[in-house]
Amino acid sequence: MNITVTDQEQCKKQIRVEIPSENVREETDKVAAELARKLDVPGFRRGHVPASVVKTRFRKELRDEVLSHLVPHALGDAIREKDLKVVGEPSIEDLKFGDD
């Protein structure tokens, strides 16, 4: 994981975190498998929806779920690794999530 910390003000810092694509792929596969077990999709028995169908038909929901798992973990790891003292709730800006 690539982490960059930049000072902005006295007690304010900007953290830039890059999550490796293999971690994103692993989490996407894991979340797609979980969703596949829960979804009702016409033409498939409940719990037997292929992950590839989930990835294409539910792309936005899958993306949101993956981000909700990856971002807090990555931010927590970055804070621990850089030994930062957190005063308030961090805000997330300029989030980029590509297919690769």
Backbone as CSV, one residue per row, in Angstrom:
resi,resn,N_x,N_y,N_z,CA_x,CA_y,CA_z,C_x,C_y,C_z
1,MET,0.854,-1.166,0.000,0.000,0.000,0.000,0.904,1.233,0.000
2,ASN,0.611,2.170,-0.883,1.383,3.394,-1.015,0.696,4.500,-0.222
3,ILE,1.408,5.067,0.775,0.832,6.080,1.658,1.699,7.337,1.608
4,THR,1.054,8.492,1.408,1.745,9.775,1.397,1.026,10.716,2.360
5,VAL,1.778,11.341,3.260,1.200,12.287,4.221,1.762,13.672,3.916
6,THR,0.855,14.662,3.791,1.238,16.038,3.506,0.656,16.942,4.578
7,ASP,1.492,17.841,5.138,1.007,18.812,6.120,0.223,19.895,5.410
8,GLN,-0.972,20.232,5.942,-1.780,21.305,5.371,-1.842,22.503,6.303
9,GLU,-2.149,22.270,7.557,-2.199,23.312,8.572,-1.522,22.752,9.809
10,GLN,-1.640,23.467,10.920,-0.960,23.012,12.134,-1.358,21.600,12.534
11,CYS,-2.635,21.351,12.602,-3.075,20.028,13.052,-3.839,19.280,11.959
12,LYS,-3.709,19.713,10.727,-4.432,19.089,9.629,-3.442,18.499,8.634
13,LYS,-3.696,17.255,8.261,-2.831,16.573,7.308,-3.680,15.956,6.205
14,GLN,-3.056,15.793,5.070,-3.705,15.128,3.948,-2.998,13.785,3.753
15,ILE,-3.781,12.738,3.704,-3.234,11.393,3.499,-3.681,10.909,2.133
16,ARG,-2.741,10.445,1.345,-3.051,9.858,0.041,-2.710,8.378,0.139
17,VAL,-3.708,7.543,-0.095,-3.543,6.098,0.039,-3.885,5.439,-1.288
18,GLU,-2.993,4.592,-1.766,-3.256,3.775,-2.957,-3.352,2.328,-2.509
19,ILE,-4.473,1.722,-2.808,-4.688,0.318,-2.464,-4.296,-0.503,-3.688
20,PRO,-3.443,-1.504,-3.514,-3.012,-2.318,-4.656,-4.195,-2.984,-5.359
21,SER,-4.085,-3.087,-6.674,-5.189,-3.624,-7.470,-5.516,-5.071,-7.098
22,GLU,-4.517,-5.861,-6.685,-4.824,-7.244,-6.302,-5.683,-7.301,-5.046
23,ASN,-5.498,-6.338,-4.117,-6.358,-6.280,-2.929,-7.792,-5.921,-3.313
24,VAL,-7.923,-4.983,-4.254,-9.252,-4.580,-4.724,-9.932,-5.752,-5.423
25,ARG,-9.174,-6.467,-6.255,-9.732,-7.630,-6.961,-10.190,-8.712,-5.986
26,GLU,-9.362,-8.987,-4.980,-9.721,-10.003,-3.977,-10.999,-9.611,-3.237
27,GLU,-11.071,-8.361,-2.810,-12.252,-7.893,-2.079,-13.483,-7.898,-2.982
28,THR,-13.316,-7.526,-4.251,-14.428,-7.543,-5.201,-14.949,-8.959,-5.381
29,ASP,-14.058,-9.921,-5.530,-14.475,-11.323,-5.679,-15.190,-11.817,-4.432
30,LYS,-14.670,-11.442,-3.271,-15.271,-11.870,-2.003,-16.679,-11.288,-1.838
31,VAL,-16.825,-9.992,-2.105,-18.126,-9.336,-1.961,-19.103,-9.851,-3.019
32,ALA,-18.629,-10.086,-4.239,-19.496,-10.630,-5.298,-20.018,-12.007,-4.906
33,ALA,-19.170,-12.826,-4.306,-19.603,-14.154,-3.865,-20.649,-14.049,-2.755
34,GLU,-20.455,-13.108,-1.833,-21.443,-12.900,-0.762,-22.782,-12.452,-1.335
35,LEU,-22.732,-11.486,-2.252,-23.969,-10.994,-2.868,-24.654,-12.078,-3.692
36,ALA,-23.874,-12.908,-4.360,-24.436,-13.968,-5.198,-25.267,-14.946,-4.363
37,ARG,-24.868,-15.160,-3.119,-25.614,-16.073,-2.242,-26.921,-15.462,-1.747
38,LYS,-27.025,-14.120,-1.784,-28.193,-13.441,-1.218,-29.198,-12.963,-2.263
39,LEU,-28.780,-12.808,-3.501,-29.615,-12.181,-4.518,-30.610,-13.141,-5.163
40,ASP,-31.751,-12.563,-5.559,-32.722,-13.270,-6.390,-32.615,-12.690,-7.792
41,VAL,-32.114,-13.472,-8.717,-31.970,-13.030,-10.100,-32.778,-13.981,-10.972
42,PRO,-33.665,-13.436,-11.807,-34.456,-14.303,-12.684,-33.557,-15.197,-13.549
43,GLY,-33.910,-16.469,-13.591,-33.145,-17.424,-14.384,-32.147,-18.214,-13.563
44,PHE,-31.981,-17.846,-12.283,-31.034,-18.544,-11.413,-31.723,-18.889,-10.105
45,ARG,-31.340,-20.025,-9.548,-31.854,-20.376,-8.224,-31.215,-19.457,-7.193
46,ARG,-31.977,-19.193,-6.134,-31.457,-18.325,-5.071,-30.181,-18.958,-4.490
47,GLY,-29.131,-18.138,-4.414,-27.862,-18.620,-3.875,-26.948,-19.228,-4.910
48,HIS,-27.414,-19.360,-6.160,-26.601,-19.980,-7.209,-26.346,-19.036,-8.374
49,VAL,-26.346,-17.749,-8.090,-26.076,-16.754,-9.126,-24.562,-16.691,-9.328
50,PRO,-24.076,-16.829,-10.553,-22.632,-16.736,-10.786,-22.097,-15.346,-10.432
51,ALA,-20.885,-15.309,-9.911,-20.267,-14.042,-9.522,-20.121,-13.109,-10.725
52,SER,-19.910,-13.677,-11.905,-19.766,-12.842,-13.105,-21.058,-12.086,-13.411
53,VAL,-22.211,-12.703,-13.135,-23.496,-12.041,-13.343,-23.653,-10.902,-12.336
54,VAL,-23.250,-11.145,-11.103,-23.320,-10.117,-10.065,-22.432,-8.935,-10.462
55,LYS,-21.242,-9.214,-10.970,-20.293,-8.149,-11.331,-20.811,-7.286,-12.479
56,THR,-21.591,-7.861,-13.377,-22.082,-7.069,-14.507,-23.416,-6.391,-14.204
57,ARG,-24.360,-7.115,-13.594,-25.697,-6.556,-13.372,-25.777,-5.619,-12.174
58,PHE,-24.924,-5.829,-11.191,-24.972,-5.043,-9.954,-23.656,-4.310,-9.736
59,ARG,-23.122,-3.741,-10.790,-21.807,-3.088,-10.766,-21.730,-1.966,-9.721
60,LYS,-22.710,-1.078,-9.692,-22.682,0.055,-8.761,-22.792,-0.416,-7.314
61,GLU,-23.709,-1.320,-7.033,-23.876,-1.827,-5.675,-22.615,-2.557,-5.208
62,LEU,-22.019,-3.324,-6.111,-20.797,-4.058,-5.799,-19.663,-3.071,-5.493
63,ARG,-19.546,-2.042,-6.308,-18.509,-1.024,-6.117,-18.674,-0.340,-4.767
64,ASP,-19.891,0.052,-4.430,-20.156,0.727,-3.157,-19.812,-0.176,-1.972
65,GLU,-20.163,-1.440,-2.080,-19.894,-2.387,-1.000,-18.389,-2.625,-0.831
66,VAL,-17.681,-2.743,-1.938,-16.227,-2.938,-1.878,-15.565,-1.717,-1.240
67,LEU,-15.990,-0.530,-1.638,-15.428,0.689,-1.057,-15.712,0.787,0.438
68,SER,-16.903,0.376,0.852,-17.243,0.449,2.275,-16.405,-0.520,3.109
69,HIS,-15.856,-1.567,2.474,-14.969,-2.489,3.182,-13.517,-2.023,3.128
70,LEU,-13.065,-1.591,1.955,-11.643,-1.283,1.765,-11.198,0.045,2.368
71,VAL,-11.980,1.095,2.201,-11.541,2.439,2.605,-11.281,2.537,4.113
72,PRO,-12.184,2.103,4.983,-11.892,2.220,6.425,-10.657,1.421,6.844
73,HIS,-10.483,0.225,6.267,-9.320,-0.592,6.615,-8.030,0.073,6.138
74,ALA,-8.037,0.593,4.921,-6.847,1.248,4.375,-6.512,2.511,5.176
75,LEU,-7.527,3.274,5.531,-7.299,4.491,6.315,-6.751,4.152,7.695
76,GLY,-7.310,3.155,8.332,-6.807,2.719,9.643,-5.374,2.232,9.573
77,ASP,-5.047,1.457,8.543,-3.675,0.985,8.365,-2.720,2.146,8.142
78,ALA,-3.139,3.135,7.341,-2.291,4.304,7.066,-2.046,5.102,8.346
79,ILE,-3.064,5.271,9.158,-2.926,6.021,10.408,-1.972,5.304,11.358
80,ARG,-2.102,3.979,11.450,-1.203,3.208,12.312,0.232,3.220,11.782
81,GLU,0.378,3.043,10.487,1.720,2.971,9.892,2.478,4.290,10.036
82,LYS,1.795,5.406,9.852,2.435,6.723,9.938,2.383,7.301,11.349
83,ASP,1.819,6.544,12.306,1.745,6.935,13.708,1.115,8.320,13.872
84,LEU,-0.073,8.493,13.276,-0.792,9.761,13.336,-1.775,9.752,14.500
85,LYS,-1.956,10.913,15.096,-2.943,11.081,16.169,-4.173,11.731,15.555
86,VAL,-5.280,11.011,15.542,-6.501,11.483,14.892,-7.346,12.242,15.916
87,VAL,-7.717,13.472,15.553,-8.505,14.321,16.444,-9.985,14.242,16.090
88,GLY,-10.306,14.227,14.801,-11.703,14.218,14.369,-11.943,13.157,13.319
89,GLU,-13.122,13.194,12.774,-13.515,12.246,11.724,-12.875,12.670,10.397
90,PRO,-12.163,11.770,9.731,-11.547,12.129,8.451,-12.594,12.286,7.353
91,SER,-12.293,13.177,6.412,-13.164,13.325,5.250,-12.438,12.747,4.046
92,ILE,-13.202,12.155,3.151,-12.628,11.505,1.972,-12.944,12.362,0.758
93,GLU,-11.903,12.701,0.020,-12.046,13.511,-1.181,-11.277,12.851,-2.315
94,ASP,-11.679,13.137,-3.521,-10.964,12.687,-4.717,-10.776,11.166,-4.729
95,LEU,-11.854,10.440,-4.535,-11.830,8.987,-4.526,-11.872,8.484,-5.956
96,LYS,-10.882,7.681,-6.327,-10.833,7.111,-7.677,-10.881,5.603,-7.546
97,PHE,-11.782,5.005,-8.303,-11.964,3.554,-8.264,-12.071,3.084,-9.705
98,GLY,-11.027,2.457,-10.204,-11.031,1.983,-11.574,-11.325,0.497,-11.661
99,ASP,-11.579,0.030,-12.871,-11.844,-1.389,-13.068,-10.615,-2.243,-12.823
100,ASP,-9.443,-1.639,-12.982,-8.203,-2.381,-12.747,-7.557,-1.934,-11.461
